[in-house]
């Protein structure tokens, strides 16, 4: 998680726009049998996607 935080700091230093949510998926989050991710990971993915959509809508305006 520290690597992601450091990348965000560097990106902001270069005047990049970054979203505040972070997501890390490990193999333990992936359900190989059903070809999906576990429920907790689904919620995290949904949160990131909602923030990304909000950010993209804001940038478009």
Phi and psi in radians as a Rosetta constraint file:
Dihedral C 1 N 2 CA 2 C 2 CIRCULARHARMONIC -1.129 0.35
Dihedral N 2 CA 2 C 2 N 3 CIRCULARHARMONIC -0.594 0.35
Dihedral C 2 N 3 CA 3 C 3 CIRCULARHARMONIC -1.109 0.35
Dihedral N 3 CA 3 C 3 N 4 CIRCULARHARMONIC -0.723 0.35
Dihedral C 3 N 4 CA 4 C 4 CIRCULARHARMONIC -1.132 0.35
Dihedral N 4 CA 4 C 4 N 5 CIRCULARHARMONIC -0.729 0.35
Dihedral C 4 N 5 CA 5 C 5 CIRCULARHARMONIC -1.083 0.35
Dihedral N 5 CA 5 C 5 N 6 CIRCULARHARMONIC -0.722 0.35
Dihedral C 5 N 6 CA 6 C 6 CIRCULARHARMONIC -1.151 0.35
Dihedral N 6 CA 6 C 6 N 7 CIRCULARHARMONIC -0.668 0.35
Dihedral C 6 N 7 CA 7 C 7 CIRCULARHARMONIC -1.118 0.35
Dihedral N 7 CA 7 C 7 N 8 CIRCULARHARMONIC -0.676 0.35
Dihedral C 7 N 8 CA 8 C 8 CIRCULARHARMONIC -1.116 0.35
Dihedral N 8 CA 8 C 8 N 9 CIRCULARHARMONIC -0.708 0.35
Dihedral C 8 N 9 CA 9 C 9 CIRCULARHARMONIC -1.095 0.35
Dihedral N 9 CA 9 C 9 N 10 CIRCULARHARMONIC -0.782 0.35
Dihedral C 9 N 10 CA 10 C 10 CIRCULARHARMONIC -1.110 0.35
Dihedral N 10 CA 10 C 10 N 11 CIRCULARHARMONIC -0.778 0.35
Dihedral C 10 N 11 CA 11 C 11 CIRCULARHARMONIC -1.067 0.35
Dihedral N 11 CA 11 C 11 N 12 CIRCULARHARMONIC -0.755 0.35
Dihedral C 11 N 12 CA 12 C 12 CIRCULARHARMONIC -1.123 0.35
Dihedral N 12 CA 12 C 12 N 13 CIRCULARHARMONIC -0.605 0.35
Dihedral C 12 N 13 CA 13 C 13 CIRCULARHARMONIC -1.113 0.35
Dihedral N 13 CA 13 C 13 N 14 CIRCULARHARMONIC -0.436 0.35
Dihedral C 13 N 14 CA 14 C 14 CIRCULARHARMONIC -1.687 0.35
Dihedral N 14 CA 14 C 14 N 15 CIRCULARHARMONIC 0.297 0.35
Dihedral C 14 N 15 CA 15 C 15 CIRCULARHARMONIC 1.103 0.35
Dihedral N 15 CA 15 C 15 N 16 CIRCULARHARMONIC 0.551 0.35
Dihedral C 15 N 16 CA 16 C 16 CIRCULARHARMONIC -1.489 0.35
Dihedral N 16 CA 16 C 16 N 17 CIRCULARHARMONIC 2.707 0.35
Dihedral C 16 N 17 CA 17 C 17 CIRCULARHARMONIC -1.660 0.35
Dihedral N 17 CA 17 C 17 N 18 CIRCULARHARMONIC 2.234 0.35
Dihedral C 17 N 18 CA 18 C 18 CIRCULARHARMONIC -2.237 0.35
Dihedral N 18 CA 18 C 18 N 19 CIRCULARHARMONIC 2.564 0.35
Dihedral C 18 N 19 CA 19 C 19 CIRCULARHARMONIC -1.502 0.35
Dihedral N 19 CA 19 C 19 N 20 CIRCULARHARMONIC 2.710 0.35
Dihedral C 19 N 20 CA 20 C 20 CIRCULARHARMONIC -1.403 0.35
Dihedral N 20 CA 20 C 20 N 21 CIRCULARHARMONIC -0.417 0.35
Dihedral C 20 N 21 CA 21 C 21 CIRCULARHARMONIC -1.312 0.35
Dihedral N 21 CA 21 C 21 N 22 CIRCULARHARMONIC 2.539 0.35
Dihedral C 21 N 22 CA 22 C 22 CIRCULARHARMONIC -2.205 0.35
Dihedral N 22 CA 22 C 22 N 23 CIRCULARHARMONIC 2.577 0.35
Dihedral C 22 N 23 CA 23 C 23 CIRCULARHARMONIC -2.444 0.35
Dihedral N 23 CA 23 C 23 N 24 CIRCULARHARMONIC 2.238 0.35
Dihedral C 23 N 24 CA 24 C 24 CIRCULARHARMONIC -2.229 0.35
Dihedral N 24 CA 24 C 24 N 25 CIRCULARHARMONIC 2.162 0.35
Dihedral C 24 N 25 CA 25 C 25 CIRCULARHARMONIC -1.990 0.35
Dihedral N 25 CA 25 C 25 N 26 CIRCULARHARMONIC 2.212 0.35
Dihedral C 25 N 26 CA 26 C 26 CIRCULARHARMONIC -1.838 0.35
Dihedral N 26 CA 26 C 26 N 27 CIRCULARHARMONIC 2.897 0.35
Dihedral C 26 N 27 CA 27 C 27 CIRCULARHARMONIC -0.965 0.35
Dihedral N 27 CA 27 C 27 N 28 CIRCULARHARMONIC -0.480 0.35
Dihedral C 27 N 28 CA 28 C 28 CIRCULARHARMONIC -1.173 0.35
Dihedral N 28 CA 28 C 28 N 29 CIRCULARHARMONIC -0.313 0.35
Dihedral C 28 N 29 CA 29 C 29 CIRCULARHARMONIC -1.496 0.35
Dihedral N 29 CA 29 C 29 N 30 CIRCULARHARMONIC -0.158 0.35
Dihedral C 29 N 30 CA 30 C 30 CIRCULARHARMONIC -1.769 0.35
Dihedral N 30 CA 30 C 30 N 31 CIRCULARHARMONIC 2.248 0.35
Dihedral C 30 N 31 CA 31 C 31 CIRCULARHARMONIC -1.687 0.35
Dihedral N 31 CA 31 C 31 N 32 CIRCULARHARMONIC 1.708 0.35
Dihedral C 31 N 32 CA 32 C 32 CIRCULARHARMONIC -1.108 0.35
Dihedral N 32 CA 32 C 32 N 33 CIRCULARHARMONIC -0.627 0.35
Dihedral C 32 N 33 CA 33 C 33 CIRCULARHARMONIC -1.135 0.35
Dihedral N 33 CA 33 C 33 N 34 CIRCULARHARMONIC -0.843 0.35
Dihedral C 33 N 34 CA 34 C 34 CIRCULARHARMONIC -1.628 0.35
Dihedral N 34 CA 34 C 34 N 35 CIRCULARHARMONIC 0.014 0.35
Dihedral C 34 N 35 CA 35 C 35 CIRCULARHARMONIC 0.969 0.35
Dihedral N 35 CA 35 C 35 N 36 CIRCULARHARMONIC 0.847 0.35
Dihedral C 35 N 36 CA 36 C 36 CIRCULARHARMONIC -2.563 0.35
Dihedral N 36 CA 36 C 36 N 37 CIRCULARHARMONIC -2.990 0.35
Dihedral C 36 N 37 CA 37 C 37 CIRCULARHARMONIC -2.021 0.35
Dihedral N 37 CA 37 C 37 N 38 CIRCULARHARMONIC 2.814 0.35
Dihedral C 37 N 38 CA 38 C 38 CIRCULARHARMONIC -1.161 0.35
Dihedral N 38 CA 38 C 38 N 39 CIRCULARHARMONIC 2.844 0.35
Dihedral C 38 N 39 CA 39 C 39 CIRCULARHARMONIC -1.010 0.35
Dihedral N 39 CA 39 C 39 N 40 CIRCULARHARMONIC -0.721 0.35
Dihedral C 39 N 40 CA 40 C 40 CIRCULARHARMONIC -1.066 0.35
Dihedral N 40 CA 40 C 40 N 41 CIRCULARHARMONIC -0.748 0.35
Dihedral C 40 N 41 CA 41 C 41 CIRCULARHARMONIC -1.162 0.35
Dihedral N 41 CA 41 C 41 N 42 CIRCULARHARMONIC -0.639 0.35
Dihedral C 41 N 42 CA 42 C 42 CIRCULARHARMONIC -1.043 0.35
Dihedral N 42 CA 42 C 42 N 43 CIRCULARHARMONIC -0.748 0.35
Dihedral C 42 N 43 CA 43 C 43 CIRCULARHARMONIC -1.113 0.35
Dihedral N 43 CA 43 C 43 N 44 CIRCULARHARMONIC -0.720 0.35
Dihedral C 43 N 44 CA 44 C 44 CIRCULARHARMONIC -1.155 0.35
Dihedral N 44 CA 44 C 44 N 45 CIRCULARHARMONIC -0.713 0.35
Dihedral C 44 N 45 CA 45 C 45 CIRCULARHARMONIC -1.101 0.35
Dihedral N 45 CA 45 C 45 N 46 CIRCULARHARMONIC -0.743 0.35
Dihedral C 45 N 46 CA 46 C 46 CIRCULARHARMONIC -1.052 0.35
Dihedral N 46 CA 46 C 46 N 47 CIRCULARHARMONIC -0.768 0.35
Dihedral C 46 N 47 CA 47 C 47 CIRCULARHARMONIC -1.076 0.35
Dihedral N 47 CA 47 C 47 N 48 CIRCULARHARMONIC -0.760 0.35
Dihedral C 47 N 48 CA 48 C 48 CIRCULARHARMONIC -1.132 0.35
Dihedral N 48 CA 48 C 48 N 49 CIRCULARHARMONIC -0.765 0.35
Dihedral C 48 N 49 CA 49 C 49 CIRCULARHARMONIC -1.141 0.35
Dihedral N 49 CA 49 C 49 N 50 CIRCULARHARMONIC -0.661 0.35
Dihedral C 49 N 50 CA 50 C 50 CIRCULARHARMONIC -1.111 0.35
Dihedral N 50 CA 50 C 50 N 51 CIRCULARHARMONIC -0.741 0.35
Dihedral C 50 N 51 CA 51 C 51 CIRCULARHARMONIC -1.184 0.35
Dihedral N 51 CA 51 C 51 N 52 CIRCULARHARMONIC -0.691 0.35
Dihedral C 51 N 52 CA 52 C 52 CIRCULARHARMONIC -1.099 0.35
Dihedral N 52 CA 52 C 52 N 53 CIRCULARHARMONIC -0.742 0.35
Dihedral C 52 N 53 CA 53 C 53 CIRCULARHARMONIC -1.107 0.35
Dihedral N 53 CA 53 C 53 N 54 CIRCULARHARMONIC -0.758 0.35
Dihedral C 53 N 54 CA 54 C 54 CIRCULARHARMONIC -1.064 0.35
Dihedral N 54 CA 54 C 54 N 55 CIRCULARHARMONIC -0.759 0.35
Dihedral C 54 N 55 CA 55 C 55 CIRCULARHARMONIC -1.111 0.35
Dihedral N 55 CA 55 C 55 N 56 CIRCULARHARMONIC -0.765 0.35
Dihedral C 55 N 56 CA 56 C 56 CIRCULARHARMONIC -1.146 0.35
Dihedral N 56 CA 56 C 56 N 57 CIRCULARHARMONIC -0.673 0.35
Dihedral C 56 N 57 CA 57 C 57 CIRCULARHARMONIC -1.151 0.35
Dihedral N 57 CA 57 C 57 N 58 CIRCULARHARMONIC -0.723 0.35
Dihedral C 57 N 58 CA 58 C 58 CIRCULARHARMONIC -1.109 0.35
Dihedral N 58 CA 58 C 58 N 59 CIRCULARHARMONIC -0.761 0.35
Dihedral C 58 N 59 CA 59 C 59 CIRCULARHARMONIC -1.169 0.35
Dihedral N 59 CA 59 C 59 N 60 CIRCULARHARMONIC -0.542 0.35
Dihedral C 59 N 60 CA 60 C 60 CIRCULARHARMONIC -1.246 0.35
Dihedral N 60 CA 60 C 60 N 61 CIRCULARHARMONIC -0.541 0.35
